[in-house]
Amino acid sequence: MTKETFAADAVKIAMERFQSGQIDRRTLLTALGALGLVAVARPGVSYAQAKEVVLCNWGGAAVEAFQKAYGEPFTAKSGIKVAIDGAGPTTGAVRAMVESKAVIWDTTDGGMVDGVVLGKGGFLEPIDYTMVDKSKVGPTGAAEFGVANYAFANVLAYDVSKVGATPPTSWADFFDTEKYPGKRTMCKWIQGQLEPVLIADGVKREDLYPLDVDRAFKKLEPLLPQLIFWEGGAQSQQLFRDGEVVMGNIWHTRANLLKKEAPERFTWTWNENVLFWSAWSVPKGNPAGKLVFEFINSSLDPEGQITLLRLMGNGPSNPAAQAVMTAEDKAVDPASPENTKNNIAISTEYYADNEAELQNKFLDFIAT
């Protein structure tokens, strides 16, 4: 029995208990979340309460932050409750829900790549742009199956105490172990990892895709003994705290937290940052139906997005937010014009077509 089949079966058992009245909605969510499973409901069963939108994000501090930034403003305007499930909207979880024709989430905080992959597979509802205002996002933020809700970036972060009088300013410096001796860190998950390697090897931005994987591996191989690969944001942050690395390719939010903890010791450069857009998607057969698009449209208002920026560091997807942001806001926003002058934009289409194969190649390569 595969893991996904087992998970789907476990969800069905939990759902039967919910439908029979043995457990309530909150207990169902809590129990399945603890198991790492998704909660589902059968068609025609009003699992989501009337006048309620259920969104799924990646948990932790993001649950409270999303409620303040997105949930509370929408509820204040509409009277409709927003419930947040922090179980993590993996593509496998969304597939399992839709295949069982029993969906609990109304919208998910996935990436643009996930939106393309799941949309092509028939697992998502198209975004209804008669209800969602395209003008609230940038020109690349309104896709068929996903609409950008915030920006984040991979940046070159470094330990000021270890780099000397001339700090690193580019990915080429990441490979200069003579000038900057010491360990580096990269993520073991492929998105945004090979682009900096190729840029450091002289590839122009406009020529990045399709990625020349062999060239990237050749450039990266001599550095492997000096690399520690992180799997989660907290780990990347801890590597810097513990003094294990001198610099690294990490999320800008973690770099910002490091700088807040010890501004004299940690910072980062926006130069050649790798920019990503997260996105709202809507699982096919979502319980709230079209109501979810009212929520999504509300979430694109500048005020809520700035709240999320100040709470989490996530950059607003609505360009209008720039006009009401402070200088402090813009300093940590990956989507601010000042920080996108020399950045690298991820190709959604490339990763939608190639990520699974590329990820396996990368894991094999770094394991050698």
Secondary structure, DSSP 8 states (H G I E B T S, - for coil): --HHHHHHHHHHHHHHHHHTTSS-HHHHHHHHHHHT------TT---S-TTEEEEE---THHHHHHIIIIIHHHHHHH--EEEEE-S---HHHHHHHHHTT----SEEEEEHHHHHHHHHTT-EE---TTTS-GGGS-TTSB-SS-EEEEEEEEEEEEEHHHHTTS---SHHHHT-TTTS-S-EEEESS-TTTHHHHHHHTT--GGG-SS--HHHHHHHHGGGGGGEEEESSHHHHHHHHHTT--SEEEEEHHHHHHHHHH-TTTEEEEEEEEEEEEEEEEEETT-TTTTHHHHHHHHHTSHHHHHHHHHHH--EES-GGGGGG--HHHHHT-TTSGGGSTT-EE--HHHHHHHHHHHHHHHHHHHH-
